[in-house]
Structure formats: C-alpha cells, structure tokens
Amino acid sequence: MTPLPTCKDLIVILGLAQGTSPYVPRPIQTEAQRGTYMQHYLDDLYSGSGDHREIVCAEFCAKYLPAAVDRFIDAPIIGASEGEPLLECFELFNAMFFVLMSIYHIPYFTKYMGSRQPVASRGKHLARIIAERMIRFAVFCEQKMENIGMNEEEYAESLTSALTLLNLLVLVFAKDQIPLSVDMRNGLARHLLKWMKSSNRTLRQNSYAVYTSMKTTKSSGAVEDAMRKDLKIRSKCGWPGCTTTVNMKACERCHIVCYCSPEHQKAHWNSQEVPAHKPTCFKTEY
C-alpha cells in the first residue's frame, strides 16, 4: 500500500528540512526537478482524502508557513539544464509557488497574512514580489515569442495561476499588503491590458480581475464578496450545524476556530461524526 503524502514529505521537497521522502528519489539538482517532485506530491495529496489533505495543509501552514514564504521570496535557484530558463521562470513558478496555490484557502494562511508578529512580516511583501516577477516573466515571454515564435498557450496557464494568487492578495488581503508602487502598477497594467485581449479565455478573465482589483479595494462583485467571506477566519461556531455568531470564544491553541460554548468545543475536538478539530489544531509563532 502506497503511504499517504505527509507534511514531512512536503518540507523535504522544499528543502526546509533534511531527511528522506519517497517523493525525492534522488538529490535535487535543479529547480525544474524540485518542481516535478512537488507536482507529483500535490497530485497524490489532492487525489486522496479531503480530510487528510486538510490535516497536512494545516500542519504545514501552522509550523512552516513563515519559513516557506521566506524561501519563496528569497527564491533560491539551483542548477539548470541547457536551454532551461532560469531566473525568469523559477523565481516565480517554483515549487513554493505551487504550494501557495494549494494552501491559500487554509485558515492558517489568513491568520498569517493578518499577523503583526515579526515572523510574519515578509508576508506583507507577497503581492509586490509576485507583481515584480510577473512583469519580468512577461517581458521574457514576449521576447521568446518574437525570437523563436513561442506560442501564447505555452505560458498562459502559468500566468493564469499567478494572476489568481495576485488577485487574492490585492483584493482580499489588501490591508495586510505593502501597496504596489505607482510605477509597478503601471508596468503591470500594460501587460494586463495585453492579456485581456488574449485568445485564452481564463487568462483574459483573470487579467481583468487583477486590473480591476488594482484600481479599487472595494468589492467588484458577488464572487469577490464570497471570496472574502470564505477566507476570513470563521466568526460563527466551529461545531458543524451550529449557526451561533455571538459570544464566541476562539480556541486558545490555534485561534482559527471559535465556539459558542465549551460543550460544542469539546464535542468537536475528538468528534467521530464530523471531521474533528484536534488533527488540524496547532499553535503558531504568528
């Protein structure tokens, strides 16, 4: 029987810890190799039980998110095969980027983004870092299209993912982010206007969403309102089925789930009827 993907596997792939993992059969020599291992890991994680996935993601976010964000921002680039784009691709589309795309819905991510603790301070720069790297990646792709006839579809999917994350940061976590400079907004806007004319429908839509979000932090529609509401740390009782929203007290350990009474908190802790809170409850530094 194939073992389930674990949090340990994830941090070994990212280089945040030493150790062995079935997902790292050979020492990592290039960022492309690391990305391939990460994609295999995430494929297995998302093809399995949703409850197990939430437990793994919760543990990773609670224990390693600050270090992982540091790793993404510092973008260590190791090795490259001949002809493989290095800085332009892997400083943005690296293994940590794939992880960010998989965990932004986790309540611990929301807690980290809103934290005022020094350990979470670099998270405030995520929107700026992603915008900067998107501009460099866009220039690189445009040069490739001119020089070797690179097809738009070759980079549209990657850009779409980056735009999804950037839109989340600019719209939902606007108050927790260092604002983009005017020059950066203008530079990114020039590329967004081009992508809004793309033959790729999803790229057009995501480009328009980011373009709109950069102009206002107010909601531009029901989808954005739902996104904000869904990603905020829960304000109603964490016991499934309870709709109480007053006199709430947060779990003293994780501070991401609230309860209306000690009875509901106790029932949820080791519940056999619904996914229990205990496996996803962790103390954080942020």
Number of C-alpha atoms within 10 A of each C-alpha: 3 5 6 14 21 18 18 17 20 24 18 16 26 21 14 14 12 11 12 14 16 12 18 19 9 11 10 17 13 16 23 23 20 21 21 17 22 23 16 11 20 18 12 14 19 14 9 13 11 11 12 18 19 18 19 19 25 23 21 20 25 23 17 16 25 21 16 21 19 17 16 23 19 11 18 12 15 14 13 16 12 6 6 11 12 16 17 17 20 25 24 25 24 21 24 25 21 17 18 17 13 13 18 18 15 18 23 29 23 19 21 23 23 19 17 13 10 10 15 20 18 16 22 22 17 22 22 20 18 22 20 17 19 23 19 17 21 19 14 15 19 14 13 13 13 10 9 8 10 14 13 15 13 10 14 18 14 14 21 20 17 21 24 16 19 25 23 21 24 24 25 23 20 20 14 21 21 15 16 17 10 9 9 14 17 13 14 21 19 12 16 23 14 11 24 19 14 17 12 15 14 17 25 19 17 23 27 20 21 22 21 17 22 20 11 12 14 13 15 13 8 9 10 18 14 11 14 15 13 12 19 18 17 16 18 19 23 23 25 12 7 12 12 15 14 11 11 16 17 17 15 12 11 17 17 20 22 23 25 20 14 10 10 16 21 14 15 20 16 14 14 9 9 11 18 16 20 13 16 19 21 19 12 18 14 19
